[in-house]
Amino acid sequence: MQYREDRYGNKLSVLGFGCMRFTTKLGKLDFEKAEKEIMTAYNSGVNYFDTAYIYPGSEALVGEIFEKNGIRDQVNIATKLPHYLVKKKEDFDKIFDEELKRLRTDHVDYYLIHMLSDVGAWERLCSLGAIEWIREKKQKGQIRQIGFSYHGNSDMFCRLIDSYEWEFCMIQYNYMDEHSQAGRKGLTYANQRGLPVFIMEPLRGGSLVRRLPEEVKKLFAHYEKQYSPAQWSFRWLWNQPEVTVVLSGMNSVDMVIDNVETASSSHVGDLLPADEAMLKKAVEIIRQKMKVPCTGCGYCVPCPKQVDIPGIFAAHNRRATEGKFRALTDYFMCTTLRQNSTAASNCVGCGKCKTHCPQGIDIPSELKRVQKDMEGSVYKIARWFVKKIAKF
């Protein structure tokens, strides 16, 4: 296993274990199977394990496995505060104390504000006393480092980086999202500010393995370097020195072993210009299957009505490659889990965005199509719940 350092010199395995996708058995998480996977990873040098309050049963399972095997002090636990469930100051402690109990520990090594997608959401938490609460927990040693996970565009990400003295961050990043979400621009900015960057969705929800077009599969199969689709994705990430840890939701021992072998043999500078060109060709092929030819350049924003145009198109394009559910999930996160809506339905057709688009996309027309496809009854009910029940 290889290691990279956080801002304080702590060594973290470049491969992190994402604890969201454990196998279920008879309606419950399969403890024995998960234990084998976690312990295989641990014995192979993985020392970073990521879970969250809202992952059903995950925190409790992880805590029990660590306690049973006596390895709590040899690993780093990351878990998350669901900011959208915090309605009053007392909720900070209520949620955090429950997490400590589930994890069977007295501290969290890396604590994240979960899905913090705009500055307004962070400011709302601050108005409830978040900064004072974080300071108290850090003084007591209950939180070692504080960060946030992010879904949204690069400009808002950079604003969030500057909004507080964060110690690390987590972004969705892969060779398809190089210029969407926080993207390479956000990765570089965070690195320049001295923040370790942890990566989620390295395989884009598995679509860069299971849902690749046949043309891309053939491209990989006939290339001189014989790596699997998953190995290409991981190697592309570990080739970048700004990346600290890459999370993988591993749910088989074979997957753990394969990812560990890739992590152990991937170095910065391994990918040659020809390799990068081949992956860009793969991206071009995948984009040809998408609904909107948006590259995520961001020239169309800011929108006068706050529409997150690149994020919306990225989510909508996922319908073609990953199905409606995944697309709707992404669309919901990038338009609703924010202080102010950034949905396609905000568009008033002013056309300002269209004049700046290098791809010549009729953005107002495409936004109408997105609204029709994505803002149906399920979306509206979920948005109502978030606004009225969670009071986000």
N, C-alpha and C positions, 0 to 999 in steps of 0.2 A: 504494500500500500504506500502511496505517496501522500505527502502532507503539505499544506500551505498554511500560512500564519494569519491570525486575525490581527487587529490593530495593536494588540497588547503582547504579541509574540506567542500566543497559545497555538499549538499545532493541531490542525483539524484535518481529518482525512478528506481527500478531494472528493470521495464518494460518500454521500450522506444517505441515511436510510429514511425514506419517507414513509411514515406510519399511518397512511390513510387507506391503503388498499389491502388490508389483511383479508384472508379468505374466511368466509362465514360457513358454519356448519350447524344445521338445524336451527337457524335463526340467530346464532351467536358466533362471535369471533372464535376461530379455531385456535385455541391456546397452544396446543402441542405443535402444530404446524408453524405458527408464528414464532414460537420459541426456537425451533430449529433454524428458521431463517435469520432471526436476530442474532442468535449465537454463532451461526456460520459467519455472518458479517463481522461480528465483534472479534472472533478468533482470527479473522482475516485482516484485522487492523482498522475496521470502520469504527470511528469514535463519535460520530455525530448522528443523533436520532431526532427526527422532527415529527411532532404530533400537534394536536390542537384540541381546544375545548369542545369544538363542534363535531369532531370525528367520532362517531358513535362507538363507545367502548374502547377507543384507542389508548387514551391516557392511562386508564386503569390496567389494561393489558400490558402496556409497556412497563408501568410501575411494578406490576407483579413479577414480570420476567426478570427485570433488573434486580429486584430484591431476592428472588429465589436463587439467582445465580451469583449474587454477591458482587455485582459489577457497577453499582451506581456511581461510585467514586472514580471509576476508570472511563466513564463516558460523559458526553455532553448532551444534555436534554434541551431541546427547543420546543416550546409550546406557545400558545397564542391567546391573546385577549380578544374576544369578539366584540369590537367597539360598538356595534349596532345593538347589542344587548345591554349596554351600559346606559341607564336612564337617570341615575342619581349617583352621588359620590360613593354611597355605601356599596354599590354594585362592584366597584373595583375589588374590594376585599372579598366580597361574597364569591365572586368567580375565581379569584386567585387562590383563596384558601381551599376551595373545592378541587382545584387543579393539583395543589400540593398533596392533598389527601389521596387523590386518585393515583398520582405518580409515586406516592410513598417516599417523599423526599422533603427536605426543608428549604430547598432552593431550586431555582431554574437557571440554567447556565446562559441560555439565549432566549429572551422573552420578546415576542413580537406583537405589535398591534396588528390584528388580522385584517387583511383586505382593506388597508387604508388607501383609498383611491383618490382623495383630493384633500387640499389644505383645509377646506371648510369642515370636513369630518374631524380632522385633528384639532382644529380650533374649538369645536364643540366639546371634545374630551377635555381640552385645557380649561374650558369654562367650568367644568365639573371637578377640577382639581387634579387632573392627570399628572402634571409635572411635579407637583408636591408629593403625590402618591408614589410616583416612580422614584423620586429622590429618597423617600423614606424606605422603600423596599431595598434600594441599592445600599443605603447606609447600614441596614440590618443584614445585608448579605443574602437576601432572599431572591433578588434578581442580580445576576452577575453582569449581564450586558443587555441593553435595550435596543430594539430595532423595529422594523415594520415589514410586512409583506404587501406587495403592490400589484394591482391590475389597473392599467390605464395608459395614457400616452406619456411620451418622454418629457414634454414640457412641464406637466403637472408633477411628474416624478422629481424633476430637478427642483421645483419649488418646495416639495415636501422635504427633500434632502436639506434644504436651507432653513427649514422652519424650526429645527430643534437640533440639539447635539446628539444625534443618533450615533450608535456604535457599530451598526451593521444594517443590512437591508436584504430583502429577498425579492427577486423579480422573475417573471416568466420570460424565458430566453432560450432560443434554439435557432437553427439555421434558417427556419422559415420566419421567425419573428425577429430577425436581425434589425429590421427597421420599423417594427410595430411594437406595441406595448411600450415598456421603458426603452427597449432596444439597445443597440450599441451606444447610442448617444447617452442614454441613462447610465449604462454600465461604466462608460468612460468617465462621466461626471462624478459618479459615486466614488470611483477609484481615485480621482484627482482630489476629492475631499477626504481621502483617507479611510473610506468605509470598505470593509470586506463585503463582497457581494455573493450571496447564496442564490443558486439557480433552482427554480421549480419548472415543471413541464419541459424537461429537456427533450422528451419524445413527443411533445405536443399532445398529451393525453393518449399516447400510443399510436397516433395517426401516422407518425414518421416510421412506424414499423408495420402495423397491421393494415393500414389503408393507403399505402403508396400505389400510385398508378403503375400499371405494368411496364410502361416505358421507363420509369425510374428504377424499378427492380432490374430491368435488363441493363440499364446504365451501370448500376452497381456490379451486376454479375460479370460484365465484360470489362470492367476497369482493372488495371494492372494490380492494384492493391485490393486484396480480397478481405474486406471487412463486412460484417453484417450491417443492416440499416441502423440498428441500435448503436453499434460500435462507431459508425460514422458520426452519429449525432453526438455521442459523448466525446469523441476525439476532437470534433470541431470546437466544443466548449473548453476542454482542457488545453487546447492549443493557445488559449488566450490567458495571459498572466493576470488580467483583472478579475478573473473568476476564482473564487475561493473554494466553495463547496458546490457540488452538483447533486441534487436530491434525486433518488430513484425510488418509486413505490414498488419495491421488489416483493413479489408474492410467491416465489418458489426458490428452493435452494439452488437450482440450476441457474436461475436468473442472478442470484447473488454471486455465485462463482464466476459467471461470465462477466458481470459488471466489475467485480474486483480485479479480474485479469486485465480488463481494459484500462481500469484506473491505474493499475500498477505499471502499465507499459505506455501510457500516454504522457507526452511532455510538451512544454511550450516550444513551438518551432518545428514540431514534427510534420505538420501539414505543409506541403509544398504548394507553390502557385498553381500547379496543375491540379492538385487535389481540391483547392479552393474553387477553381474554375469548374471542375466536375460537379461540385455541390451546387454552385450557382446555376448550372444547367438543370440540375434536379429541381431547384426552386422554380425555374422558368416553366418546366413541364407541369409542375403541380399548380402553378398560378393559372395556366391555360385552362384548368378544370374549374376555376373559381368563377363566381358570379360577377364580381366587380374587379377590374384590373388595377386595383389600388396597390401601390408599393409602400404605403405608410410613410411617405416623405414628409407629411405634415405641412406642406405649403398652403393647404386649404384652411388652416386654423391660425388664430382663434376665430371662432364663429360668433357673430353678434348675439346669437341665441344659445350659446354654450354647447352646441351640438358637438359631440366627440366624433368627428367624421372618420378619422383613421381607425379608431377603436371599433366603431359601428361596422365599418366595412370588413374589418378583420373578423369580427364575430359572424357577420352574415356569410362570409366566404367559407366559414367552417361547415356550413350546411352541406356544401358540395363534397367535402372530404371526410367529415366526421359525424354527420347526421344532425338532425334538428335539435335534439336535446342538448348536445354539447354547445351548439351554436347559441341556443337560447340562454344557456347558463352564462356563457361569456358576455352575451349582449346585456343580460340583467346586471352583471357585475360592473360593466363599464358605463351603464347609463343610470342605474338606480341606486347602487350602494355608494351614493355621494350626497353631499349636503344639498346640491341642486341637480335636478335632472339634466342629463345630457343626451336625451333620446332623440331619435330621428323625427318624432312627432313635434319636436320644438321648431323644426325648420319652417320658415315663412317664405322660402323661395326667393330670397333677395338676389341670389346668384353671385355674391361676392366670392364664394369659394370656387366656383366654376372658372372664374377668370384667372385663378392662380394655379390650377391643376396642370402639371406637366404632362399628364396622361390624357388630357382632353376629356375627362369623364364628365358627363352631365350629372353633377352631384345632386342637385335638387330633385331630379327625376329618380335617381337611384335611391335617395333617401325615402321617397314616397313608396318605392317598392319594398325597401327594408321595413318601413313602418307596417305595411300590409302583411309581410311575411312574419315579422317578429313580435309585433305588439298586439297579439291576440288576447283571448280571455285569460290564458294561463299567466301571461306577463302582467296583465292588469291586476289580477288578483294578488300576485306576488308583490307587485309594487304597492298596492293598498296595504298589504300586511306590513311591509317594511315601514311605510310612512305612518300608519296609524297604530300598529301594535308595538313594533320595535322602536318607534319614535326616532328613527334615524334622520 
